[in-house]
Amino acid sequence: MTTVVITDRGHAVHWWQRPTWLRVALVLLPIALYSESFGFGLLGLDDRIYYLDNDALHGGAWRGIASLWSSTVLWDYTPICQLTLWLDLAIGGTHSWWFARLHELVWMGIGTLGVHALVLRVGARPGIALAVALLYAVHPVCAQSALWLAERKSLVSLALSLWCVVCYITAVRHGGGWRAGAAAWILGVLALFAKPHAIALPAMLAAYELVLGSGPWLSRALRLVLPSLVVVAFVATSLLYLRDDLHRSYLGGSLGRALLLDGGILCRYLAHTLLPTDLTIYYAIDESRSAGAALGSWAAVLGIAAVTLLPAATRRLVAFAWLFSLAALAPALNLVPQLAAMTDHYHQWALPGLLLIPCLLIDAGLRRLDPAGPRRALIVTLAGAAIYTASLSLARVPEFSSMPLFAAAAVRRQPDSAINWSLLAYARTEGTEPAKRAPAGEAALRAFSCPDADRIFDGERLAILIEAAVLLHQRGLDREADELCQREYARLPGGGTGEDAALAHAQISMRTGYPQQAVQTLAPFFSQVQIQAASELRRLCRDGMRLPDMIPALLEWSGAPASRADHAVHKQQYIRLRLQCCLAVAYLESGQAEKAFDVAALLVNLHPDDRPARLALAAIYRALGLADAASRLAAASAP
């Protein structure tokens, strides 16, 4: 016998539709779906920057709670997201990531609850709200954010944004009063400090006011003024004081072309909502696409929207869903140059609205076919869709277990994306012996041959350039290797005369058997001040009885002091560190052990925790006949 409860609105609600059961189930569903990931480690992309290289978190120590409020990660001011990462380190540490992954999925569950509450608040039936929330929880578009720890910011900010909209609607439509209004304000600010994408909130609220709001239009507009001013202030502050990474070119080369090409991106987002079989990490966008084809994509999007608005019974809710989706996606459209033109964690912001549209239309269609009892057909349809999308999500889980599998899946599903090939090349260089790096070179050459090669991230570009050039030299294609290097060096600051280009050129020389060329390239970057400091270190540590890292640093490392999570500073320090380590090895391989000692000893003194520098110095001590010192350094450098 089935227990049915009649609500005060006259709706029949089964026991499994009661609020408590639903809330528990919706929170637990993502945890159950992605539980296989609890044993995964870090992927090795920017999640390392967020966790292991993020000095502001102090490894989960108490002082991290204060310092994270004054730091940025990859140019973004995201203290709320960083607070959740601090909690991961404080509770789970860095030896196991099960707690961080559980924490990630809890935020996914909170966002799923927000989707359910939002659909109810805008006036849809409970069955529709359940359908949209269920499909959202198991949809493979969400797998990227749920399984990649670096995307915690998307889950936290989106969950807070959804609940902000829910509280706003509660305040203005359901008589929630000042408490609901205050909650909306607090949640909105927290969302903004979790990820800047939450600047979409005023537009998301405007979508509600335009289609479903009540009262005079002036009152509706005034309610949006203060949230808009807060967002404007946040954006202005970011542009003036935080963001120095916005020098990227527009998609297609201009704002107008970017707007045209966004039509094709929207078409793909719509297709991935209903048929998410070929999802990947990054997608290739044909920037040479003709204006006619781009306009055709926009015509398709507008035509689909127009068709969905035809049924009068669902028109207002469908219109809200379209506007809400476009508003949620707006910061990731290419009106502002993006790192990646299209990716799943952008799509996830629009997914609740895009799922609401077909659910409304299917429900309305079933009701027209059988006005007396569409429930069974709706349940069967929903169950089939949920099983289908959940199976696709489960199939994606193993891809996130390691960087090589992650990158291999990306190029398999999107083989014309330069970013995906560059990730695969980078993955194949990690922890691989130099003699076995040919597959990395092959992948790097594929990346540089893709039409969107200009979109390769700076963090991988130099690394894969080295692999591609070395492979070309090994094949006897020296001219092609030189042309590739000169073209890529010209993209760098200084037109190829700076530290980045020098390091790349030196590593290519070393890998192809010309260490003396590497010395000539790198020696000018070892300054006179450093030479003087090295001579003092030679006097103190030359016999190996006293290791360099046992004495105070003799030289202040140049560069502004900042958290290594500050991407620009982190990159500058990393390049200088690797440049001098490469110089030490180049001196050693060219038979100049004394000069090699000068460079490596200074480097180890300044950076005692840098394992490559310590291993290089151990090799130099061995070449100098100081086996005891070499053994002590090598033992201390073990991972």
C-alpha positions, -999 to 999 in steps of 0.1 A, spaced: 0 0 0 14 34 -10 14 62 15 3 95 0 4 129 18 -19 158 6 -1 191 10 -18 224 18 -17 233 -19 -37 202 -28 -8 183 -45 -5 146 -39 30 138 -27 43 103 -22 65 95 8 96 95 -14 88 130 -26 86 145 9 112 172 15 134 154 40 138 123 19 145 144 -12 171 165 4 190 136 18 188 117 -15 199 147 -37 229 154 -14 240 117 -13 235 110 -50 267 127 -63 287 111 -35 274 77 -45 279 83 -82 315 95 -79 326 74 -49 352 56 -70 372 89 -71 380 88 -33 412 70 -39 424 93 -67 453 117 -61 458 152 -76 457 153 -114 489 174 -116 474 204 -134 465 236 -116 452 216 -87 488 214 -75 489 252 -75 457 254 -54 469 229 -28 506 220 -27 520 253 -40 496 275 -22 517 290 6 487 311 18 470 279 32 501 270 53 494 234 47 462 236 68 478 253 98 458 278 118 476 308 104 463 299 69 428 311 79 442 347 82 466 347 52 442 333 26 422 365 28 451 385 14 462 362 -14 451 354 -49 453 321 -69 458 323 -106 449 360 -105 415 354 -88 406 367 -54 387 336 -41 390 335 -3 358 315 3 370 288 -21 405 289 -5 388 285 29 373 252 18 407 241 5 423 250 38 398 228 55 408 199 32 444 203 42 436 208 79 416 176 81 429 154 53 465 165 49 484 160 17 490 122 18 455 113 10 428 132 -9 397 113 2 384 141 24 390 168 -3 370 147 -28 342 140 -3 341 178 4 339 185 -33 310 162 -37 292 176 -7 293 210 -25 279 193 -56 251 180 -34 244 215 -20 242 228 -55 218 200 -65 196 210 -36 197 246 -49 186 235 -83 156 217 -68 147 247 -46 150 271 -75 127 252 -98 101 250 -70 104 287 -62 97 297 -98 65 278 -98 71 244 -114 54 213 -101 73 192 -75 78 164 -101 95 188 -125 117 201 -97 127 165 -88 134 157 -125 156 187 -131 176 182 -99 180 145 -105 193 150 -140 216 177 -129 231 155 -102 240 127 -126 247 147 -158 282 141 -171 287 178 -178 291 181 -140 318 154 -139 346 178 -146 339 200 -116 330 170 -94 362 151 -101 388 178 -107 398 194 -74 409 226 -90 373 232 -100 361 234 -64 356 271 -70 329 264 -96 310 241 -73 311 264 -43 303 296 -62 275 280 -82 259 264 -51 260 297 -33 247 316 -64 217 292 -68 207 296 -31 212 334 -34 186 334 -62 163 311 -42 164 334 -12 159 365 -34 127 349 -49 116 339 -15 120 375 -3 102 392 -32 76 366 -42 68 344 -12 69 370 16 102 359 31 108 393 45 141 408 55 156 375 66 154 360 32 167 393 17 196 394 40 204 357 33 204 365 -5 229 393 0 252 373 22 251 343 -2 257 365 -32 288 381 -17 301 347 -6 296 334 -41 315 363 -56 344 356 -32 343 319 -42 347 325 -80 344 357 -100 320 339 -124 293 349 -98 293 384 -114 265 368 -134 242 370 -103 225 404 -112 217 391 -147 203 358 -132 181 378 -109 171 400 -138 159 369 -157 135 363 -129 123 399 -127 118 402 -164 96 371 -168 82 360 -135 85 391 -112 55 410 -100 49 446 -91 57 479 -109 86 477 -133 104 505 -115 104 485 -82 118 455 -100 145 475 -116 154 492 -83 158 458 -66 186 450 -91 205 483 -87 225 475 -55 235 440 -66 247 454 -99 267 481 -82 284 455 -60 294 435 -90 307 466 -108 328 475 -78 342 439 -77 350 439 -114 367 473 -112 388 463 -83 399 431 -100 408 449 -132 428 476 -114 446 456 -88 445 419 -95 442 409 -132 473 412 -153 464 382 -175 438 398 -198 462 404 -227 447 374 -246 433 379 -281 396 377 -288 383 345 -303 385 350 -340 406 381 -336 380 407 -327 350 412 -305 326 410 -334 340 377 -346 339 364 -310 302 372 -308 295 354 -341 315 323 -330 296 321 -297 266 310 -317 284 277 -326 295 273 -290 259 277 -277 248 251 -303 273 227 -289 262 234 -253 226 226 -263 237 194 -280 258 184 -250 228 190 -227 207 164 -245 234 141 -259 265 143 -237 284 114 -253 317 132 -263 325 155 -234 361 163 -229 383 188 -210 386 215 -237 370 219 -271 385 232 -304 367 261 -319 371 268 -356 381 305 -356 383 306 -394 346 297 -397 328 319 -422 304 346 -411 275 328 -429 281 296 -410 284 314 -377 251 333 -384 236 299 -392 245 287 -357 229 317 -342 198 311 -363 196 275 -351 198 286 -314 171 313 -319 150 289 -339 152 262 -311 143 289 -285 113 301 -305 100 266 -310 102 258 -273 83 290 -265 53 280 -287 33 260 -260 14 287 -240 11 266 -209 49 265 -203 59 297 -221 67 319 -191 88 292 -173 106 283 -205 114 320 -212 128 323 -177 149 291 -182 164 305 -214 172 339 -199 185 323 -167 208 300 -187 222 328 -209 228 350 -178 246 322 -159 268 315 -190 274 351 -199 308 356 -180 322 326 -199 311 337 -233 339 352 -254 328 388 -252 358 389 -228 388 368 -240 388 335 -222 416 311 -214 395 284 -231 366 293 -254 344 264 -243 346 239 -214 322 219 -192 325 239 -160 312 269 -179 283 248 -193 275 236 -157 263 272 -147 237 271 -175 227 234 -170 198 239 -145 180 262 -169 188 241 -200 175 209 -182 143 227 -171 133 234 -206 130 198 -219 115 187 -186 87 213 -189 80 204 -225 80 167 -220 57 170 -190 33 192 -210 34 168 -240 26 138 -218 -3 157 -202 -18 165 -236 -15 129 -246 -31 116 -214 -45 144 -192 -58 120 -166 -25 103 -157 8 113 -172 27 104 -140 37 69 -150 50 80 -184 69 109 -169 85 86 -143 96 61 -170 110 89 -191 128 104 -162 142 71 -150 155 63 -185 172 97 -189 187 95 -154 201 60 -160 215 71 -194 232 102 -181 245 85 -149 261 57 -170 279 83 -191 291 100 -159 303 67 -144 322 60 -176 341 93 -172 353 86 -136 384 66 -144 397 93 -167 403 115 -137 425 91 -119 457 102 -135 470 129 -158 480 106 -187 445 90 -187 429 124 -184 448 138 -214 445 106 -235 407 107 -231 407 144 -241 425 139 -274 405 108 -282 372 127 -279 385 160 -294 415 153 -315 416 187 -332 422 206 -299 457 219 -294 451 224 -257 443 187 -253 473 176 -272 495 199 -252 482 184 -220 489 149 -233 525 159 -243 530 175 -209 516 144 -191 541 121 -210 571 142 -199 562 139 -162 582 112 -145 595 98 -178 631 90 -187 644 113 -214 650 83 -237 613 74 -236 600 109 -244 593 104 -281 555 100 -275 556 134 -257 573 149 -288 547 133 -311 519 148 -291 536 182 -290 540 183 -327 503 175 -330 495 203 -307 515 229 -327 499 216 -360 463 222 -348 444 252 -361 439 265 -326 476 262 -316 476 298 -305 453 287 -276 479 265 -259 483 276 -223 516 294 -215 523 270 -187 526 241 -211 538 259 -243 575 260 -235 576 225 -220 560 209 -251 581 232 -274 612 215 -260 598 180 -266 588 189 -302 621 205 -311 642 176 -296 622 151 -316 626 171 -348 664 173 -342 665 136 -335 649 130 -369 674 152 -386 649 180 -392 671 208 -378 657 235 -400 621 227 -390 631 226 -353 648 260 -356 618 275 -373 594 262 -347 616 276 -319 620 310 -335 583 313 -341 575 303 -305 603 325 -289 589 355 -307 557 351 -287 575 355 -254 583 387 -235 613 403 -250 609 386 -283 630 356 -274 657 373 -254 644 366 -219 648 338 -194 620 316 -208 635 314 -242 670 309 -228 659 280 -207 641 264 -235 670 268 -259 694 255 -233 673 224 -225 671 216 -262 708 219 -265 714 196 -235 689 170 -248 705 169 -282 741 166 -269 754 202 -269 760 212 -233 785 239 -242 758 257 -262 736 255 -232 764 271 -210 768 299 -235 731 306 -235 726 305 -197 758 319 -183 748 356 -189 719 351 -166 742 342 -136 748 378 -124 780 393 -110 763 395 -76 756 358 -77 791 350 -87 804 369 -57 780 351 -34 791 318 -50 827 325 -43 819 329 -6 800 296 -6 829 279 -23 852 290 5 828 276 31 815 244 15 840 235 -12 854 205 7 819 190 13 823 190 51 796 217 54 767 215 30 754 247 15 719 244 30 734 244 65 743 281 63 722 312 60 714 324 25 739 349 12 717 365 -14 682 378 -14 663 361 -42 651 387 -67 614 392 -74 585 405 -54 578 383 -23 544 367 -27 526 334 -23 537 308 -49 500 305 -57 503 340 -73 507 326 -108 529 354 -122 554 353 -93 553 315 -92 562 313 -129 590 338 -126 606 320 -96 601 286 -112 618 297 -145 648 312 -126 651 281 -105 651 258 -135 674 281 -154 701 280 -128 697 243 -122 701 237 -160 732 259 -160 748 238 -132 741 206 -151 753 221 -184 786 231 -167 790 196 -153 783 178 -186 807 201 -204 835 192 -179 835 223 -158 827 209 -124 841 239 -105 817 263 -122 789 238 -118 795 238 -81 793 276 -79 758 276 -95 744 246 -77 757 254 -43 742 289 -44 709 275 -57 707 249 -29 716 275 -3 688 297 -15 662 269 -20 671 240 3 638 222 -5 643 221 -43 650 185 -51 664 189 -87 690 214 -74 700 191 -46 704 162 -69 724 183 -93 747 194 -65 751 157 -53 762 148 -88 787 177 -88 801 166 -54 805 131 -69 824 145 -99 847 164 -75 855 132 -56 835 141 -25 814 109 -22 803 114 14 788 148 6 771 135 -25 756 106 -5 743 129 23 727 153 -3 712 124 -23 697 108 8 682 141 20 667 147 -15 648 114 -16 610 120 -22 
